[in-house]
Amino acid sequence: MVKIKNRDIQLIKEIILGIENVKGEKINQLDLKDIDNTPCDYFIVCSGNSNTQVSAIVNSILKTVSKALNEKPFHTEGLVNAEWVLIDYVNVVVHVFQNQIREYYNLEELWGDAKSIQIASNY
């Protein structure tokens, strides 16, 4: 069993706060640590209803994490279309989808062996 790093816990907490600040939906945390050959330890997956909301969610995550932890992502992609934006914090990768794109790619099913935790929204 792999020990969870304190940095990862804080990062996940701030990412989720950033998502909730702009009413991101269907927040799901996938724990990939016990699966071989994974690109990271955690996925955080959420949805927005439009490209405007997806952009707002991404900006809120970036701002919240930067302010709380003074940390910037290693890489971000997908901002131009804002249908599926990936934010790479190395051990934690965030996927912000528009609803129909999330249903089409179905990451939670693709990574079905991962431990999944659905996050209850505070609003």
Sequence and secondary structure as in RCSB ss.txt:
>XXXX:A:sequence
MVKIKNRDIQLIKEIILGIENVKGEKINQLDLKDIDNTPCDYFIVCSGNSNTQVSAIVNSILKTVSKALNEKPFH
TEGLVNAEWVLIDYVNVVVHVFQNQIREYYNLEELWGDAKSIQIASNY
>XXXX:A:secstr
     HHHHHHHHHHHHHHHHTT EEEEEEE TTSTT SSSEEEEEEESSHHHHHHHHHHHHHHHHHHH    SE
EE TTT SEEEEE SSEEEEEEEHHHHHHH HHHHTTTSEEEE     
